[in-house]
Amino acid sequence: MEKNKDISNQFDTMVRQCQSMNAGKLRISFKREDGYTIDITARLTEAKFDDEFSNEELKYIKETMIEKISSVSNKEAAEKAFDIVNVCQELLGEPLFDSVDEIVNSTL
């Protein structure tokens, strides 16, 4: 019973770390000598993170943000969309764009 309480306290500590860092997800991994690895993740329940999107979803997000960049006149919004496009590019293993203008010119 005492071991279960210790593990529960460790999980509570992970959640407090997430909360104090304002992180949606915290992962800890332990490699054992017997060839096993234990992965423990604390995360916000309904949140979805970049490593959980399929390639199809990433392509949709990227295309949507490219449309946003092409149609928005607000520089701040375009820069945010630019960052999202480059995250998708990286996760898809595609080359990153250097600027908003490069994205706009590539879609003309």
C-alpha positions as CSV (number, residue, x, y, z in Angstrom):
1,M,0.0,0.0,0.0
2,E,2.9,2.4,0.8
3,K,4.4,1.9,-2.7
4,N,1.1,2.9,-4.3
5,K,1.0,6.1,-2.2
6,D,4.6,6.9,-3.3
7,I,3.7,6.5,-6.9
8,S,0.6,8.6,-6.5
9,N,2.7,11.4,-4.9
10,Q,5.1,11.3,-7.8
11,F,2.2,11.6,-10.3
12,D,0.9,14.6,-8.3
13,T,4.4,16.1,-8.5
14,M,4.4,15.8,-12.3
15,V,1.0,17.5,-12.5
16,R,2.2,20.4,-10.3
17,Q,5.3,20.7,-12.5
18,C,3.0,21.0,-15.6
19,Q,0.9,23.6,-13.8
20,S,3.8,25.7,-12.6
21,M,5.4,25.7,-16.1
22,N,2.0,26.3,-17.7
23,A,2.7,23.2,-19.8
24,G,0.0,21.1,-21.4
25,K,2.2,18.0,-21.4
26,L,5.2,16.6,-19.4
27,R,6.8,13.3,-20.3
28,I,9.3,11.3,-18.2
29,S,11.0,8.2,-19.5
30,F,13.0,5.6,-17.5
31,K,15.2,3.0,-19.2
32,R,15.6,-0.2,-17.3
33,E,18.5,-2.6,-17.3
34,D,16.2,-5.5,-18.3
35,G,15.5,-3.8,-21.7
36,Y,12.3,-2.1,-20.9
37,T,11.5,1.6,-21.0
38,I,8.8,3.1,-18.8
39,D,7.2,6.3,-20.3
40,I,4.9,8.4,-18.0
41,T,3.0,11.4,-19.4
42,A,1.0,14.0,-17.5
43,R,-1.2,16.1,-19.9
44,L,-4.2,18.2,-20.1
45,T,-7.1,15.9,-20.8
46,E,-8.7,17.3,-24.0
47,A,-5.5,18.9,-25.4
48,K,-3.9,17.8,-28.7
49,F,-0.2,18.3,-29.2
50,D,2.0,18.6,-32.3
51,D,3.3,15.1,-32.1
52,E,-0.3,13.7,-32.2
53,F,-1.4,15.0,-35.5
54,S,-1.5,12.8,-38.6
55,N,0.2,13.8,-41.8
56,E,-3.3,14.4,-43.3
57,E,-4.2,16.8,-40.4
58,L,-0.8,18.6,-40.6
59,K,-1.3,19.2,-44.4
60,Y,-4.8,20.5,-43.7
61,I,-3.5,22.9,-41.0
62,K,-0.7,24.0,-43.3
63,E,-3.1,24.7,-46.2
64,T,-5.5,26.5,-44.0
65,M,-2.7,28.7,-42.6
66,I,-1.4,29.4,-46.1
67,E,-4.9,30.6,-47.1
68,K,-5.0,32.8,-44.0
69,I,-1.6,34.3,-44.9
70,S,-2.8,35.0,-48.4
71,S,-6.0,36.7,-47.3
72,V,-5.1,38.6,-44.2
73,S,-3.7,42.2,-44.1
74,N,-2.8,42.0,-40.4
75,K,0.9,41.5,-40.2
76,E,0.7,40.0,-36.7
77,A,-1.8,37.3,-37.8
78,A,0.3,36.5,-40.9
79,E,3.4,36.0,-38.7
80,K,1.5,33.6,-36.4
81,A,0.2,31.7,-39.4
82,F,3.8,31.7,-40.8
83,D,5.0,30.0,-37.6
84,I,2.3,27.4,-37.7
85,V,3.1,26.6,-41.4
86,N,6.7,26.1,-40.5
87,V,5.9,23.8,-37.6
88,C,3.8,21.7,-40.0
89,Q,6.6,21.8,-42.6
90,E,9.1,20.5,-40.1
91,L,6.8,17.8,-38.8
92,L,6.1,16.7,-42.4
93,G,9.9,16.7,-43.2
94,E,9.5,19.4,-45.7
95,P,11.7,22.5,-46.1
96,L,10.9,25.5,-44.0
97,F,9.9,28.8,-45.5
98,D,12.1,31.9,-44.9
99,S,9.3,34.5,-44.9
100,V,5.6,35.2,-45.3
101,D,6.4,36.6,-48.8
102,E,7.9,33.3,-49.8
103,I,4.8,31.4,-48.8
104,V,2.5,33.9,-50.7
105,N,4.7,33.8,-53.8
106,S,4.8,30.0,-53.7
107,T,1.0,29.8,-53.8
108,L,0.5,32.3,-56.7
